[in-house]
Amino acid sequence: RSAPPTAPGRATLVPVSLDTARAVLGPNPTREQLAYHWGTLGRAFEKVSVSWLGPLFAGLLQDNGLLGGFEATVVGTLAGFYFVWGPAVSSLARGTLSVGGATDAALFFGRVADVDEVLDDTGSASIELTVDDGTPRRRYVLYAPWRDDYAKVAVGMDARLLLLTKRKGRRAQTLLVSECYVPDAGVYVGEYPDLNRAEFGKVLARAERARAAQAARSP
């Protein structure tokens, strides 16, 4: 079934400043981002491997005369603390640096147009979430590994996103589509937890008040 249209008279795109977008995306890893980096065996193994093998490799290069003592110490120390700075750099690259390349930021207020559980060739389940504003003009499709709480997401529920774009109009280039917040289900859907959720909630509340005021002024 199709999703009902968004509330009449209310904007589906609410511009926000790049400073606001930077605060929402944040330079520091959030709890959810740290859980993402350490939450699977593969990602945890990567952090442990680099932190353990990195200093050994630096020592080997020093023993073979390829690195001086100071350089080997720096490389070994950086590698040893990769489990600390690795998530921070990833968060910075996927969030704050995207803001640096953007010219505009906006909150998208739409609805869940379609939601489905799909299986890949290995049998792993993912959610395929489609959100739009009731028209074909703005439609976003998000994928994420399946979680049990995604079963609460249903067609017609409100959907909230942060968008970063470069330029405006037909030549606009979308730089970032954040994870999607579905308030009625109380879940965020996305492959990577981009958002500082506490800050995002505050920004959404201000934007909701602005949308309501705009709708009240509309004839």
DOMARZA-686934 format. One record per residue (C-alpha): residue in three letters; x negated, y negated, z negated. Coordinates in steps of 0.2 Angstrom, whole numbers, padded with zeros to 4 digits, always signed. Each point is the difference from the previous one (the first is absolute). Last residue first. Layout:
ALAXYZ...
***
This chain:
PRO+0021-0150-0019SER-0017+0004-0007ARG-0005-0009-0016ALA+0004+0015-0011ALA-0010+0011+0012GLN-0015-0011-0002ALA+0001+0000-0019ALA+0002+0019+0000ARG-0016+0002+0011ALA-0010-0012-0012ARG+0006+0010-0015GLU-0005+0017+0009ALA-0017-0008+0004ARG-0004-0004-0018ALA+0005+0017-0005LEU-0011+0008+0014VAL-0015-0010-0006LYS+0002+0006-0018GLY+0002+0018+0006PHE-0015-0001+0011GLU-0011-0006-0014ALA+0005+0015-0011ARG-0002+0011+0015ASN-0018-0005+0005LEU+0003+0007+0017ASP-0009+0010+0013PRO+0004+0017-0007TYR-0006+0010+0016GLU+0010+0013+0010GLY+0016-0010-0004VAL+0017+0001-0009TYR+0002-0009-0017VAL+0014+0007-0011GLY+0014-0006-0011ALA+0014+0008+0011ASP+0011-0016+0001PRO-0016-0011+0000VAL-0008+0008+0016TYR-0017-0008+0001CYS-0010+0004+0016GLU-0018+0001+0001SER-0008-0015+0009VAL+0001-0004+0018LEU-0017-0008+0004LEU-0008-0008+0015THR+0015-0003+0011GLN-0005-0010+0015ALA+0011-0014+0006ARG+0000-0004+0019ARG+0019+0000+0001GLY+0001-0013-0013LYS-0013-0004-0014ARG-0018+0002-0002LYS-0008+0014-0011THR+0012+0009-0011LEU+0000+0007-0017LEU+0017+0008-0006LEU+0005+0005-0017LEU+0014+0012-0001ARG+0017+0002-0009ALA+0014+0013+0004ASP+0018+0000-0006MET+0009+0017+0001GLY+0011+0003+0016VAL-0007+0017+0003ALA-0006+0009-0016VAL-0015+0001-0010LYS+0002+0012-0016ALA-0009+0014+0009TYR-0016-0011-0001ASP-0001+0005-0018ASP-0006+0017+0004ARG-0015-0006+0009TRP-0004+0002+0019PRO-0017-0006+0007ALA+0004-0017+0008TYR+0006-0007+0016LEU+0007-0017+0004VAL+0010-0006+0015TYR+0004-0019+0002ARG+0014-0008+0010ARG+0003-0018+0004ARG+0008-0005+0017PRO+0010+0016+0001THR+0013-0008-0011GLY+0007+0004-0018ASP-0015-0007-0009ASP-0010+0016+0002VAL-0008+0014-0011THR-0005+0017+0006LEU-0007+0012-0012GLU-0009+0017+0005ILE-0004+0009-0016SER-0013+0013+0001ALA-0001+0019-0003SER-0015+0011+0003GLY+0003+0016+0010THR-0017+0000+0008ASP+0007-0006+0017ASP+0009-0015-0008LEU+0017+0001-0009VAL+0012-0014+0000GLU+0012-0007-0013ASP+0012-0013+0007VAL+0006-0018-0004ASP+0009-0011+0012ALA+0006-0018+0001VAL-0006-0005-0018ARG+0005-0018-0002GLY-0009-0017+0002PHE-0008-0014-0009PHE-0017-0003+0007LEU-0012-0011-0010ALA-0011-0011+0010ALA-0018-0005+0003ASP-0008-0010+0014THR-0017-0004+0007ALA-0008+0016-0004GLY-0018+0005+0001GLY-0005-0004-0018VAL+0016+0008-0006SER-0006+0016+0008LEU-0016-0002-0011THR+0010-0001-0015GLY+0010+0016+0002ARG-0007+0015+0009ALA-0019-0005-0001LEU+0002-0006-0018SER+0009+0016-0006SER-0013+0010+0009VAL-0014-0010-0008ALA+0007+0002-0017PRO+0003+0019+0002GLY-0018+0003+0005TRP-0007-0012-0014VAL+0003+0012-0015PHE-0002+0017+0007TYR-0014-0007+0010PHE-0010-0003-0016GLY-0013+0013+0003ALA-0002-0006+0018LEU-0003-0018-0004THR-0013+0006-0013GLY-0009+0011+0012VAL-0001-0013+0013VAL-0006-0013-0012THR-0013+0012-0008ALA-0006+0006+0017GLU-0002-0018+0006PHE-0010-0004-0015GLY-0011+0016+0001GLY-0004-0002+0018LEU+0010+0010+0013LEU-0005+0011+0014GLY-0016+0006-0009ASN+0006+0018+0000ASP+0002-0001-0019GLN+0010-0016+0002LEU+0012+0008+0012LEU+0002+0015-0012GLY+0004-0011-0014ALA+0013-0009+0010PHE+0008+0017+0005LEU+0001+0005-0019PRO+0008-0017-0004GLY+0013+0002+0013LEU+0004+0019-0004TRP+0009-0003-0016SER+0009-0017+0004VAL+0003+0005+0018SER+0007+0018-0005VAL+0010-0006-0014LYS+0009-0013+0010GLU+0003+0012+0015PHE+0006+0014-0012ALA+0013-0012-0007ARG+0006-0005+0017GLY+0002+0019+0005LEU+0007+0006-0016THR+0014-0013+0001GLY+0005-0014-0013TRP-0017-0008-0002HIS+0002-0013+0014TYR+0019-0001+0000ALA+0000-0001-0019LEU-0012-0015+0001GLN+0011-0008+0012GLU+0015+0003-0011ARG-0009-0008-0015THR-0004-0015+0010PRO-0017-0002+0008ASN-0006-0018-0001PRO+0000-0013+0014GLY+0019-0002+0000LEU+0013+0004+0013VAL+0014-0010-0009ALA-0013-0014-0005ARG-0006-0001+0018ALA+0017+0000+0007THR+0004-0015-0012ASP-0016-0009+0006LEU+0005+0004+0018SER+0016-0010-0004VAL+0017+0009+0002PRO+0013+0000+0014VAL+0017+0008-0003LEU+0005+0011+0014THR+0017+0009-0001ALA+0009-0017-0003ARG+0017+0001-0009GLY+0015-0007+0009PRO+0008+0017+0001ALA-0006+0014-0011THR-0010+0012+0010PRO+0009+0011+0012PRO+0006+0018-0005ALA-0012+0014+0003SER+0004+0012+0014ARG+0006+0018-0003
***
